[in-house]
Amino acid sequence: MRVLVTGAAGFIGSTTAELLLDLGDEVVALDNLVRGRRDNVPARAVFVEGDVGDVDLVSSLGAFDACVHFAARIEPADSMREPETFFANNVAQSFSLLEALVRSGTPKFVFSSSCAVYGNQVEMPIDESRATSPHSPYGETKLMVEQGLRWMAQRGRIRSASLRYFNAAGSTLAHPERHDPEIHLIPLALDAVRGRREFLSVYGTDYPTRDGTCVRDYVHVSDLADAHVRAIHALDHHDSLTLNLGTGTGSSIFEVLDSVRRVTGREVPIRLEDRRPGDPAEAVASQLLSRERLGWTPRSSGLDEIVADAWSARQTL
Ligand SMILES: NC(=O)c1ccc[n+]([C@@H]2O[C@H](COP(=O)([O-])OP(=O)(O)OC[C@H]3O[C@@H](n4cnc5c(N)ncnc54)[C@H](O)[C@@H]3O)[C@@H](O)[C@H]2O)c1
């Protein structure tokens, strides 16, 4: 296959591009490097620097068998401060990209959506039939693209899979998680352990969870990459898919910090802070539908493996 991977200089895009290349596919990696890093793009991919919303640029790349669209601004807190930037980048540019892809006859589109579309849910696990209610402009951008994609599939323009990731974590050695600024718990905790930051802030210890801290569903980035490849193939049989990608198991912040202690042998220095607005107490995926539609179940054995892989990769930075 010839696959366009947008956001391939970022964390999940680079890992997925590497897997596609390992499987013998041709990868064109498109990224404007606003957040990602050039050295994160797999060497075997053809790299194109530019905006996904640049219709002339995307059109000049020719037709693809599929596009996997990771490129986005991903920081919910920033989206609260400057929503317009997020709607312009994540929504407007996504539809410009889609316009160019439809014009070139690209038949399949796999979209990085997020559990942020669900907002604050009380019943766990969350399945795909749950009413959506994003709590941030970031989550809303994901939902808006999903909705446009469903219309486009219904009108026979392009087939698509919207994959709602829960918390992407772990790493491969070649592509460590490296957001700038880093906003994710495990790399922040590992940096606190190795003295790259003074402490880890824990936001809220009075949530209605088993130990008072937020519970999240951490899924290994290698498993996410695998699900994307499966989604491309599943679009041979489906016009439109909307699927959760998670493990079905939640871990609290304190449970993650216990895992970091087991893996590194060191205690994470923490500072307890107030809750952050908009953080749901719990977000755990039902994975029944993705198992059924993609034949996908995470291969990673759980949190300790995720943290151990993240730790190995982090030490290369
Ligand atoms: N990391 C997570 O836990 C998580 C969870 C749910 C959903 N997602 C989604 O997965 C996708 C990838 O996340 P990530 O963690 O790899 O993020 P990342 O920031 O590491 O990668 C995103 C990449 O997109 C590029 N980019 C952004 N806007 C662009 C544009 N307009 N044109 C071209 N390139 C652009 C950035 O330079 C960056 O390299 C995002 O869409 C994100 O919303 C991530």
The ligand as a MOL file (V3000), in Angstrom:
LIG
                    3D

  0  0  0     0  0            999 V3000
M  V30 BEGIN CTAB
M  V30 COUNTS 44 48 0 0 0
M  V30 BEGIN ATOM
M  V30 1 N -1.1860 11.0390 23.0220 0
M  V30 2 C -2.3930 10.6240 23.4320 0
M  V30 3 O -2.5410 10.0760 24.5230 0
M  V30 4 C -3.6050 10.7900 22.5270 0
M  V30 5 C -4.8640 10.4050 23.0320 0
M  V30 6 C -5.9810 10.5580 22.2010 0
M  V30 7 C -5.8340 11.0570 20.9180 0
M  V30 8 N -4.5990 11.4410 20.4670 0 CHG=1
M  V30 9 C -4.4860 11.9730 19.1170 0
M  V30 10 O -3.4770 11.2510 18.4200 0
M  V30 11 C -2.8210 12.0910 17.4750 0
M  V30 12 C -1.3300 11.9940 17.6450 0
M  V30 13 O -0.9820 12.3230 19.0010 0
M  V30 14 P 0.5320 12.3820 19.4530 0
M  V30 15 O 0.5520 12.1300 20.9170 0
M  V30 16 O 1.3640 11.5450 18.5700 0 CHG=-1
M  V30 17 O 0.8420 13.9370 19.2030 0
M  V30 18 P 2.1940 14.6520 18.7030 0
M  V30 19 O 2.0750 16.0810 19.1130 0
M  V30 20 O 3.3870 13.8920 19.1610 0
M  V30 21 O 2.0860 14.5370 17.1120 0
M  V30 22 C 1.2810 15.3850 16.3490 0
M  V30 23 C 2.0850 15.7940 15.1340 0
M  V30 24 O 1.2440 16.5570 14.2560 0
M  V30 25 C 2.0000 17.6190 13.7120 0
M  V30 26 N 1.0290 18.6260 13.2740 0
M  V30 27 C 0.1310 19.2950 14.0290 0
M  V30 28 N -0.6310 20.0790 13.2620 0
M  V30 29 C -0.2270 19.9100 11.9740 0
M  V30 30 C -0.6340 20.4440 10.7340 0
M  V30 31 N -1.6290 21.3200 10.6430 0
M  V30 32 N -0.0030 20.0300 9.6090 0
M  V30 33 C 1.0160 19.1350 9.6730 0
M  V30 34 N 1.4560 18.6050 10.8300 0
M  V30 35 C 0.8380 18.9880 11.9840 0
M  V30 36 C 2.9320 18.0410 14.8260 0
M  V30 37 O 4.0850 18.7210 14.3400 0
M  V30 38 C 3.2860 16.6970 15.4630 0
M  V30 39 O 4.4460 16.1230 14.8910 0
M  V30 40 C -3.3920 13.4900 17.6930 0
M  V30 41 O -4.3810 13.7220 16.7140 0
M  V30 42 C -4.0070 13.4180 19.0710 0
M  V30 43 O -5.0840 14.3150 19.2040 0
M  V30 44 C -3.4830 11.3170 21.2510 0
M  V30 END ATOM
M  V30 BEGIN BOND
M  V30 1 1 1 2
M  V30 2 2 2 3
M  V30 3 1 2 4
M  V30 4 1 4 5
M  V30 5 2 4 44
M  V30 6 2 5 6
M  V30 7 1 6 7
M  V30 8 2 7 8
M  V30 9 1 8 9
M  V30 10 1 8 44
M  V30 11 1 9 10
M  V30 12 1 9 42
M  V30 13 1 10 11
M  V30 14 1 11 12
M  V30 15 1 11 40
M  V30 16 1 12 13
M  V30 17 1 13 14
M  V30 18 2 14 15
M  V30 19 1 14 16
M  V30 20 1 14 17
M  V30 21 1 17 18
M  V30 22 2 18 19
M  V30 23 1 18 20
M  V30 24 1 18 21
M  V30 25 1 21 22
M  V30 26 1 22 23
M  V30 27 1 23 24
M  V30 28 1 23 38
M  V30 29 1 24 25
M  V30 30 1 25 26
M  V30 31 1 25 36
M  V30 32 1 26 27
M  V30 33 1 26 35
M  V30 34 2 27 28
M  V30 35 1 28 29
M  V30 36 1 29 30
M  V30 37 2 29 35
M  V30 38 1 30 31
M  V30 39 2 30 32
M  V30 40 1 32 33
M  V30 41 2 33 34
M  V30 42 1 34 35
M  V30 43 1 36 37
M  V30 44 1 36 38
M  V30 45 1 38 39
M  V30 46 1 40 41
M  V30 47 1 40 42
M  V30 48 1 42 43
M  V30 END BOND
M  V30 END CTAB
M  END
